[in-house]
Amino acid sequence: MSLNSTPSSERVHIGFFGRRNAGKSSLVNAVTNQELAVVSDTPGTTTDPVTKAMELLPLGPVVIIDTPGFDDEGALGELRVKKTSQVLNRVDIAVLVTDITKPLGECERQLIGLFEQKKIPHIIAGNKCDLADAAPDGERFPVSAMHNTNVHALREKIATLVEAKDQTLKIVGDVIKPGELAVLVVPIDKAAPKGRLILPQQMVIRDILEAGACAAVVRETELVQTLEGLVSKPSVVITDSQVFGFVSKNLPEDIRLTSFSILMAKYKGFLETSVKGAAAIKNLKDGDTVLISEGCTHHRQCGDIGSVKLPALLKKTTGKELNIELSSGREFPEELDRYALVIHCGACMLTEREMLYRMRTAVDSGVPFTNYGVALAYMNGILRRSLEVFPEVLGLLD
């Protein structure tokens, strides 16, 4: 990914929902001006959510999601409805596509209820308005995907639903000042992607540059040499969480330390919950089940942090026989009652809405929820030090 590209997790996610054959896919194609979705008169043509990252004026960078019919039937239909429901956890805006020639039914009312329950801004589009004999009912925005009627106006209407993002929510905006130096510690091992940096590292570098500060990137093996060669000490050292312990031992106490994962937890809005949840590690018992969850999907390699390093350190720290379960990508258990702890990655690949949904699912179930970086700092005995960049969170440790 280029440093100039907008990550999918930072784009506005717009989901198109509705019953089968209401014209969802046709309207998606009309709104995007692309043949994004397969169109057919046969109900149930869309069998899985179709996702496309693109530029859509006047919104800018977005992710468009076309979903299967919410009224699908049978065992396979239930699976499609479940996938559609999961999409609701990550969309910023919902477009309910209806056939304007027919009254709203139970399917539409159920979707509207879900939008309101999950506090998702939404618009009800009345497709096939060219076939309607009577005037629109006022509840629906009339549009015709086939004749492109009101499609531009629908785009404009969708744009009004986009909530303005708080521009102060920078990843390192409240950590480093213009002109200061941040040293980034990036291990290069078998798990590192060949020829590129992982997304959190790219995002932090870009954020540092936008803050008018400077970034020096080194491997952990060159950290000490790099620090000795600097004219003045850096404002902060930001490290990959898997080498937290090593970096802390080799970093003077008067230099602030944190990790990419902790910065992402703060940026995504779940740092405080993660700090509170980390304390549950000391209370784990033999036979407890811990869920380790990642927002991305990748080929797990020898020494993988989620499937190897975290479980090993958990068992070493607690001295307990624990059951470890893994989840990745869009898969996240809806029922968490059987877990004693959930440890989640920094969520660079997930939208803030989806990440907070996962956090609230755990909190509502009474299950402690923490983050890779916070958990690793806790188990290395350096959690307080790693949170000094966020003084407002330190009080949670007292």
PyMOL commands that set and color helices and strands:
alter all, ss='L'
color gray80, all
select helices_A, chain A and resi 8-10+24-32+74-87+106-117+129-131+151-160+199-210+220-229+241-249+260-268+271-283+305-318+352-364+372-379+383-386+391-397
alter helices_A, ss='H'
color red, helices_A
select strands_A, chain A and resi 12-17+50-56+60-66+93-99+122-127+141-142+181-185+214-218+236-239+256-259+289-294+323-328+341-344+369-371
alter strands_A, ss='S'
color yellow, strands_A
deselect
rebuild
show_as cartoon
